[in-house]
Amino acid sequence: MLKVLHYGTSSPFHLPISTNILEDDQERRSFSFFCRHTFPQLSGPFDSSDFWQRLLQATHREPAIRHAAVALGALHERFEILPHTNLNFTLSKGEDDDVFAMQQYAKAIKALLGFNGGQEKAANVALVTCVLFVYFETLRGHHATAISHINGGIKILSAFHQSASSSSPYPSTISQSNTPYVSTPTLTLIFAHFDSQASALLAGRERALQDPSSDNPLPGYAPEIPEEFQSLGEAMNSLDYIRTESFRSMATVDRSDWVAIRVMLACMQSTATIRLNLWGQAFHSFVGTQERKLGGGLNGEGKEEKEWRDAVNVLRVHKIFMGFYFCVDLERALRDEGLWDEHTEDFEEIVRLSEDIIGPHEGSAEHGGGVKRLLCHDTGNVTGIVLPLNFVATKCRVRSIRWKAIELMRRTERQEGLWNSVLTALAAEQLVRLEEEWLVEEKVPRERRIRCAEVGFDLQERRARLRYGRLEVGVFAHPPPREMEWIEGSICW
């Protein structure tokens, strides 16, 4: 019997893991690492759907899922123990551990191709395995392959939703299992998050899972906001709803109709502001209740207390971060980067909360030097701190705050889904330095501020491509993009 601690809970659960299903000591070692380290880090405190627990249970029956888990465990162990030296993590043909990880990956693919448990079960197994493949390829730095897996999973899920909602007499060629390992709504939630990250990473990629039929069915994902949330997962799902509905309203407008765009922006700003304020009250009440129940024990220094504070702080960060997208005057933001000077206190709060999550500098004597590498949970659309810190670094023009945000991204190498904190910091630092070439009395003039920055990473080529705009001198406050000077560049490492 192997005991597995579930991240963010006070009690472990037990899974009957038979050694007979694992072929040798190396498989047992990597599977054990997956259970003890990868699983807790990826499940996080928001896994109200129990996806990772169900996945772990499925490894006992499905060779494809089991081999994929072993492969990810082997790769994750290498990721954490390798020194942070060259901003690049790739597999080496000469390293036995790396060869083993790829062998397990290949076995998982072979098991999928040879699956004989029925079409309905095959689709569910393929989707669960696909989630592990996305993390595997992301750790390798192969974003293109990871996104290919994401697109494949989305294609299967889209067929599910089309079959469920269609009245056509011709059924979809892909059908759902009546006894899936992981439910279709839960898988849809995970792939919706992957879909969102891929669109943020690739300029011009449209989100595929925006139809209401693919919405999150979990508690809290609804227009109604209670007076007090009952769990962290419910609070996260509520934020996810606000975010999704705001993006959905933006996607319904004719981009060529400027009057319609203005009306939509005004309605979205008003609605999102009201909802985020109500969310803040419900979350504040929930946190207060939980702390009173434990007599302030959640402020202690133990592991459970730290996990609780981190989860609370992540949601606080995202409440602020979402306000930047949905509650500011976006029409003005397109013209006037000076708008962000009015949000210095918000930027400071994001940095403060993020530093509490990240902890002391790993190079301190307390931690024995070095940079810690973390594979972070990101099973919900509002988890993670890399994107908020990147926003602070590129939009806050107070030098001490923006450089602190960059330092925090470098302090620990966090892999949050497709986003790597160190590589994101590298791109942000380049943009900041380009702006600060024009410093006047420690300030960046408004007309010299960078806007509409796009960053695309190609880890195989060890390169990031940048594209950004500046307003041409003399036309400040006129609508872009006609008066924008567009500049392209790249960063190599």
N, C-alpha and C positions, 0 to 999 in steps of 0.2 A: 504493500500500500504506500503510495507516494502522497505526502501532504503538500498541498499547493496553497500558498497564501493569496487571497484575493485582494488586490490593491485597493486601498480605501475602505476596507471593512475591518472590523475588529476580530473576526473569527475566520479560521481557515476552513476549507472544505476538502474532502478526501475523494480521490479518484482511483479506482482499482486499475492500476496500470500493470498489465501482464508483461513480463520480460520476454515472453515467447513471441510477441509481435515485433520485437526489435532484434535485428539480425546479429549485431555484434556490439562490443563495448563502445565503439565510437558513436554508433547510433544512440545507445543508451545515454551517453554523456551529453550529446547535443540535444536530445529530447528532454533530458533533465534540465539543461540550461534554458530551453524554451519554456518549460513549466515554471521554473523558479525565477527567471529574470525577464524573458521576452513577454510572456503572458501577463505578469503583473504590470509591466511598464505600458503595454499597449491597451490593456483593459481600462485602466484609469478609474477615477471615481464616478464617471458619468455613464458607465455601461449598464444602464437600467434595462437594456434589452437582453442582458446576459449573453451577448454574442460570443465573447471569448470563452466563456465557460462551456457553451454548447459546442463551439469549435473543438475545444479540448476533448470533450466527450466523443466527438465524431472521429477523432484520430484512432480510436480503438477498433473501429469497423471499416474505415475507408483508407486503403493504402495511399491514395493520392494526397489526401489531407495530411496523413501521418508523415509521409516523405517530405512534403512541403514544410511542415512544422520542424522536422529535423534539419532541413536545409537552412531555414531561417534561424533556428537556434545556433547552428554552427557559424553562420555568417555574423549573427549578432554578437556572439562571443568574441570573434575576431575584431569586430567594430569597436567593442569596448576596451579591449586590451591593447590595440595598436596605439602607439604614441601619435599625438596630433602634431604632424610635422609639415606636411606639404599640401594641406587642404584637399587631399584626394584619397579616396578609399577604393581600391580596385582589387580584384582577385588576381592572384599570382599563380601561373601554371606550375611554378616550382614549389609551392607550399602544399604539403599534404592536406592541411585543413581546408584550404581553398578548393582543391580538387575534390575533396569529400563533399563539400557544400554543393558544388555543381553536379556531382554524381547523384546526390539526393534530389536536386531540382529536376534532373533528367528523369529519374525514377517516377517522380510525381507526374510529370507530363505523360510518360509511358502508361502509368496507371489510369490516367484520365482517358487516353486514347483507347485503352483496352477495357473500359468500364462495361460491365454486363449486367448491371442492376436495374435496367429499365430506363427509358428516356426521361421520365419525370424526375427520378432520383439523380440521374446523371447531370441534369441541369443544376440542381441544388448543390451537388458535390463540386461541380465545376466553378460555381460562384464562390463557394467558401474557399476553395483552393486558390481561386483568383485573387482573393483578398491577401493571402499570404504571398502570392507571387508579386503583387504590387509592392509590398514592403521589402521583399527580397531584392527586386530590381532597383528600388530606391536606395537601399543601402549600398548596392554596387555602384551607384551613380549613373545608372542607365535609365534616365528619365523617359526617353523615347519608348523603350520597351515597357516600362511601368505604365505609361499612358496608353500603350497598345492593349495591355491587360485591362485597364480601366474601361476603354472603349468596348472591348469584347464583353465585359460584364454588363455594361449599360445596354448593349444590344440584346442580350438575353432577357434582362429585366424589362426592357421596352416591349419585347414580344409577350412577356407575361401580362403586362398592364393592358396591352392592346387586346389580348385574348379575353381578359376579364371584363373589359368595357365595351367590346364590340358585339353588335347584334348580328354580325355576318353569319350566314350558314356555313361558311368555310372557316374552320377553327385554325388557330395558329399552329405552326409546325412544332412549336415548343410549348409544352404544358407543364403545370406545376404539380409537385408531389403533394399527396394528401398528408404525408408524414415526413416533412422535411427536417433536416438537422437544424437548420436556421430558417426562420420564417421569411417569406418574400418581403414584407414591410421592413423588417430589420435590415436585410441585405440592401434594400433600396435606400434606406437611410445612410448606410455606409458608403454606397457608391455615389449617392448625391453629394456627400462630402468630398470624395475623390474627384467627382466631376467639377465641383466648385474650385478645388485646388488646381486642377489641370487648366481650367479656364483662366485662373489668375496667373498661372505660370506661362501660358502660351498666349501671346497677343493675338486677338482675332478669333480665338476658339470660343464658340458659343456653348453655353451650358445645355446639356441634352435632357437632363431630368428636372424640368421645370413645370411639367404638367401637374395639376392638382391630384391626379390619380396616383402620383408617386409620393404623396405627402407622408410625413412622419406620423404614425398612428399612436405614438407613445404619450403617456400622461403629460400634460402641459402644452402640447403642440395644438393650440387653439386660440381663437381671438380673445376669449375671456381670460382675464388675469385675476387670480384669487387675491384675497386680502393678505394671505400668507401661503408661501409654497410649502409643500410637505417633504420635499427632497431636493438634493442638488440636481438630480436628473430632470425633475420637473421644471426647475428654474432654467436649466440649459435648454430644454425643449421649447420653453416659452420664448427665450431669446431667439432660438432658431426660427420660430414662427414669425416673429417680427421682422427678422432679416429676410426670410424667404418671400413674405408678402410684399415687402418694400421693393425687392429686386423684380418681383413679378409685375408690379405696377409699372415699373420703368420699362419692362420689356413689351408692354402692350401699346406703347405710344408710337405713332408715326414719327420717325426721327426727322423727317423733312418739314413737319408742321411745328414751327417754333412756338406758336401760341398754345397748342396742345401740350407741348413739353413744359411750358411755364405753369400751366394749370396743374399738370400731373405732379411737378416738383413741389408746388405749394401744398397740394393735398397730401403727398407723401410725407413732407416735412412735418405738417401738423399732426397727422396720424401717428407717425413714428415717435414724435416727441411725447405725445400723451401716453402711448403704450410704454415707452422706456421709463417715464416717470412712475407709472403704476407698477412696472416691473421692479424698479428700485425700491419702492415702498414694501412690496411683497417680499422681496429678497432680504431687506433689512430686518423685517419682522421675523422671517424664518431663521436667520443667523442669530438674532437675539434670543429666540426661543431655544435653539439648540445649545447655546452657551449657558443659558440659565439652567437647563436640565442637568448639565454636567458641572454646575457651580464654577464656571470659568476654566474648567479643566482642559478645554480645547485650546487654551493659550499656552499650554505646557511645551516642553522641549522634546517630547517623545515622537516616535515615527508617526503614530496615528494622528497626533495633534498637528504635525507638520503637513501631512497629507491633506488634512481638513483645511488648514489655512491656505495651502496652495490652490485647492479646488475653489475656495471662496474667492481668492484673489484673481484667479483666471477669469471667473465670471464678472468680477468688478472691472477688470481690464477691458473685457469685451463689451460691457455696457457702455463704457466711455468710447471705445473704438467705433461701435456702431453709430453713436451719435455723430461722429465725424462724417459718416457717409450719408446719413438720412435726416439729420436734424439741423444741419447748417444750410446757409443760403448757397446751394450748389451752383446757381446761375452766376452769383458773384464770384464763387471760388474758381470758376473757369477763367475769369478775367483778372482777379486780384488775389495774388498769393499772400498779400498782407492780411487777409481774413484770418489766417492761421495764427497771427500774432495775438489774437484775442483768446487763444486757447492754451496759453502757456501753463496755467494751473492744471489743466487736464493732462498735458504732456508730462508734467512733473509727477502727477499721480500715477500714470502708467509706468513710468520709470521706477518709482518707489515700490509699487506693488510687484513689478517684475523682478526687482532686485531681491525682494523678500522670497520670491519663488526660487530664484536661481541659487541664492545663498552666497556665502563668502567666496572670494577669489580662490580658485583651486591651486593657484601658485603659492598660496600662503603656507606658512609653517604648519598650520593646523591640518592641511591636507597633503603635505609632503611634496608639493610642487606638481607641475603637469597640468594638462587640460582634460577635464572629464568629458566623456562622450556619452550621450544619452539618446536612446530611442524612445521618443515620447508618445504618450497616448494622444490620439486625435480622431476618435470615433464619432465625434459630433462636429457640427458645422461651426461651433463657436469656441473650440478649444485651441490652446496654443498661444504663445506670446511672441513668436518671431515676427509675424506680420504687423501687430501693433507697434513693436519696437522699431521696425523698419519705417513705419509711417512717421513715428516721432523723429527719427533720424533725418528723414527727407523733408518734413514739413515744418518742424520747429526750428526757428532761426536763432534761438538762444544757444550759444555754442556749448556751454557747460552741459545742457540737457541733451542736445543731439549727440554729442560725443560720448556721453554716459550711456545712451541707448546703444551705440555701436559697441562700446566696451562690454556691455552686458551680453550682446549677441556673441561676442568672442569669448566670454568668460567660460562658458561651457558649450561644447559643440552639441546642439540639440537638433535631432532629426525629427521634425514634426510633419509626418506625412511626406509630401514631396519637397518640403522646405527645410533647408539646412541653414542653421543660424550663422555659421561662420562664413559661408559663401554669400548669404544675404548681406551680412555686415560688410563684406568686401565690396559688393556693388554699391551699397549705401555710402560707404566711405569715399568711393570715387566720385559719386554725385555731390557729396558735401564739399569735397576739395575743389571741384569745378566751380561751385558757387562761391566758395570763400576766396577764390582768386580775385574777386571784386569787392572784398571787404572795405568798408569805409567806416572808420571809428567802431570797429568790431561788429558792424552790421552789414548785411547783404542788401543792397538797394533793390527795391521791388522789381524794377525792370530787368534786373540781372538774375532773378530767381528762376530756378528750373521748375518746369511744370510738365505734367503728362508723361512722366518717366516710365519707360517700359524696359524690363530686364528679362532676357532669355538666357538660361544657363545651358551649356553644352559640356557636361562633365567629361565625356570621352575625349573631347578636344581641349579640355582644361581652359575653357573660354566662356565669358559672359558677354553677350551683345547688349549694348545700351542704345536707347533712342529716347531723346527728350527734346522739349521745346523751350524757347525763350521768346518773349515778346520783343519785336524789333524796336529799337530806340525811337521815341517820338510818337508811338502809337499806343502807349500805355492806357489801359481802361477801355480799349476798343475790343470787340468780340474776336477771339481766336476762332478758327485756326488760320484765317487768311493772312493775318498779320504776325503769325508765328514763324520764327526761324527754327527749323527742325535740324537737329544735329544727331549724327550716329557715331558710335565708337565701340570699343570693346575693351575687356579686361582679360588678361591672361595670368595664370598662376602655375 
